[in-house]
Amino acid sequence: MTAESWKSKGQLINIKKHSLFVIDEGNSEETLVILHGYPTSSYDYYKVLPELCKQYRVVIHDHLGFGFSDKPTEYLYSLKNQATVALDLWKKLGIKKATLFAHDYGTSVATEILARDNVGEIDLKIEKLILCNGSMHIELSQLRTIQKLLKGRFGKYVAKLTNYTIFSKNLKNVFYDKTKISNNELHEMWQQIEYNDGKKVIHLISDYINQRYTFWDRWIGALKETNIYTEIIWAKEDPVAIKSIAELLTTEIKNNKLLWIENCGHFPMLEKPKEWTNLILK
């Protein structure tokens, strides 16, 4: 699917004076809300959306600074702000209860939502939480060199030099089977990164790595405190969010189940869409 075709499936919704790109499909009474990863977008789910919609109303938005959403340069791209925006969007869409799925960057947005839920600060009833290949335990994460550079003091200058060649190489390297991501898909992803002058905010959104250290106690603490049933769906050969993160989470979350996806890298919804979907719908 092209980026433009994906864009035509969604709509722009105004939240806190900024436009969010939102996919909202399916007629089920059950709702699945999805928080996507870095540095991509809701487009990560184009292969799996039709199957998910057989069981759920599926709502996926591009975080601010990502995809087809607004990318303001004068904005604090904190994971806390992203959590507030997500909650405001779901409230505006009339979602009162949902299964919450989060991948990569989205897992830290989810843990901020959990921290608020644990003290009764949100209206949404989270019926189930699904965590997928996210480096919440940032101390265990195997960061790519480009991530380390972008989050640093010279990140603004590194972002200016970032191009399609660098992006495509780094993304391919987090797939277990590199033939599962095509050059066409990579071009469509890069087009969305560049959309709305997106390169100007890459270094700003990359600060999420630093935030994972700053708010470690709050966010890991939220996982330890929650009573929500949690499924940990993990691609076992992820070179970034390595399997030991998933194994550690099973010792910290009270009510959980770990489900492995074998021979798969960081983006299981793209690399092994059928197997990933079966686990989500199981």
Backbone hydrogen bonds, N-H to C=O, Kabsch-Sander energy under -0.5 kcal/mol:
donor,donor_aa,acceptor,acceptor_aa,energy
6,W,2,T,-2.2
7,K,3,A,-2.5
8,S,4,E,-1.9
9,K,5,S,-0.7
9,K,6,W,-1.1
10,G,6,W,-0.6
10,G,7,K,-1.2
11,Q,22,V,-2.1
13,I,11,Q,-0.5
13,I,20,L,-2.6
15,I,13,I,-0.5
15,I,18,H,-3.3
18,H,15,I,-1.5
20,L,13,I,-2.9
22,V,11,Q,-3.0
23,I,60,I,-3.3
24,D,22,V,-0.5
25,E,58,V,-2.2
32,L,57,R,-3.1
33,V,31,T,-0.5
33,V,99,T,-2.6
34,I,59,V,-2.3
35,L,101,F,-2.3
36,H,34,I,-0.6
36,H,61,H,-0.5
44,D,41,S,-1.8
45,Y,42,S,-2.3
46,Y,43,Y,-1.9
49,L,45,Y,-1.7
52,L,48,V,-2.3
53,C,49,L,-2.3
54,K,51,E,-1.3
55,Q,52,L,-1.5
56,Y,52,L,-2.4
57,R,30,E,-3.1
58,V,25,E,-3.6
58,V,56,Y,-0.6
59,V,32,L,-2.6
59,V,57,R,-0.5
60,I,23,I,-2.3
60,I,58,V,-0.5
61,H,34,I,-0.8
62,D,21,F,-2.3
63,H,61,H,-0.6
65,G,70,D,-2.7
66,F,63,H,-2.1
69,S,66,F,-2.0
70,D,19,S,-2.7
75,Y,73,T,-1.0
77,Y,75,Y,-1.0
78,S,76,L,-2.2
82,Q,78,S,-2.1
83,A,79,L,-1.9
84,T,80,K,-2.0
85,V,81,N,-2.6
86,A,82,Q,-2.2
87,L,83,A,-2.5
88,D,84,T,-2.4
89,L,85,V,-2.4
90,W,86,A,-2.6
91,K,87,L,-2.1
92,K,88,D,-2.2
93,L,89,L,-1.9
94,G,91,K,-1.4
95,I,90,W,-2.8
96,K,94,G,-0.7
98,A,125,K,-2.2
99,T,31,T,-2.8
100,L,128,K,-2.9
101,F,33,V,-2.9
101,F,99,T,-0.6
102,A,130,I,-2.4
103,H,35,L,-2.2
104,D,132,C,-1.5
106,G,103,H,-2.2
107,T,104,D,-2.2
108,S,104,D,-0.6
108,S,105,Y,-1.2
109,V,105,Y,-1.2
110,A,106,G,-2.4
111,T,107,T,-1.9
112,E,108,S,-1.6
113,I,109,V,-1.9
114,L,110,A,-2.5
115,A,111,T,-2.2
116,R,112,E,-1.6
117,D,113,I,-2.4
118,N,114,L,-2.7
119,V,116,R,-0.8
120,G,117,D,-1.8
121,E,116,R,-2.9
125,K,96,K,-2.6
126,I,124,L,-0.7
127,E,98,A,-2.3
127,E,125,K,-0.9
128,K,98,A,-0.7
129,L,229,Y,-2.4
130,I,100,L,-2.9
131,L,231,E,-2.6
132,C,102,A,-2.0
136,M,134,G,-1.1
138,I,136,M,-1.8
140,L,137,H,-2.1
141,S,137,H,-0.7
141,S,138,I,-0.5
142,Q,240,V,-2.2
143,L,141,S,-1.0
148,K,144,R,-1.9
149,L,145,T,-2.2
150,L,146,I,-2.4
151,K,147,Q,-1.8
152,G,148,K,-0.5
152,G,149,L,-0.8
155,G,152,G,-1.7
157,Y,154,F,-0.8
158,V,154,F,-2.0
159,A,155,G,-2.6
160,K,156,K,-1.2
161,L,157,Y,-1.0
161,L,158,V,-0.6
162,T,158,V,-0.9
162,T,159,A,-0.5
167,F,163,N,-2.6
168,S,164,Y,-3.2
169,K,165,T,-2.0
170,N,166,I,-2.2
171,L,167,F,-2.5
172,K,168,S,-2.5
173,N,169,K,-1.7
174,V,171,L,-1.5
175,F,172,K,-1.8
178,K,176,Y,-0.7
180,K,177,D,-2.3
181,I,178,K,-1.0
186,L,182,S,-2.2
187,H,183,N,-2.3
188,E,184,N,-2.2
189,M,185,E,-2.3
190,W,186,L,-2.5
191,Q,187,H,-2.3
192,Q,188,E,-1.3
193,I,189,M,-1.7
194,E,190,W,-2.3
195,Y,191,Q,-1.1
197,D,194,E,-1.0
198,G,194,E,-0.9
198,G,195,Y,-0.5
200,K,197,D,-1.8
201,V,198,G,-1.8
202,I,198,G,-0.6
205,I,201,V,-2.5
206,S,202,I,-1.5
207,D,204,L,-1.1
208,Y,205,I,-1.4
209,I,206,S,-1.3
210,N,207,D,-0.6
211,Q,207,D,-1.9
212,R,208,Y,-1.7
213,Y,209,I,-0.9
213,Y,210,N,-0.7
214,T,210,N,-2.2
215,F,211,Q,-2.8
216,W,213,Y,-1.2
219,W,215,F,-2.7
220,I,216,W,-2.8
221,G,216,W,-0.6
221,G,217,D,-1.4
222,A,218,R,-1.4
223,L,219,W,-1.4
224,K,220,I,-1.9
225,E,221,G,-1.6
226,T,222,A,-2.0
230,T,255,N,-2.6
231,E,129,L,-2.8
232,I,257,K,-3.1
233,I,131,L,-2.2
233,I,231,E,-0.8
234,W,232,I,-0.7
234,W,259,L,-2.5
236,K,234,W,-0.6
236,K,261,I,-2.7
237,E,264,C,-1.7
238,D,235,A,-1.2
242,I,240,V,-1.7
245,I,242,I,-1.9
246,A,242,I,-0.7
247,E,243,K,-2.2
248,L,244,S,-2.0
249,L,245,I,-2.2
250,T,246,A,-1.5
251,T,247,E,-0.6
251,T,248,L,-1.2
252,E,248,L,-0.6
252,E,249,L,-1.0
253,I,249,L,-2.4
254,K,226,T,-0.6
256,N,254,K,-0.6
257,K,230,T,-1.7
259,L,232,I,-3.1
261,I,234,W,-2.6
262,E,260,W,-0.5
266,H,174,V,-3.0
270,L,267,F,-1.6
271,E,267,F,-2.7
272,K,268,P,-2.2
276,W,272,K,-2.6
277,T,273,P,-2.6
278,N,274,K,-2.3
279,L,275,E,-1.6
280,I,276,W,-1.9
281,L,277,T,-2.5
282,K,278,N,-0.9
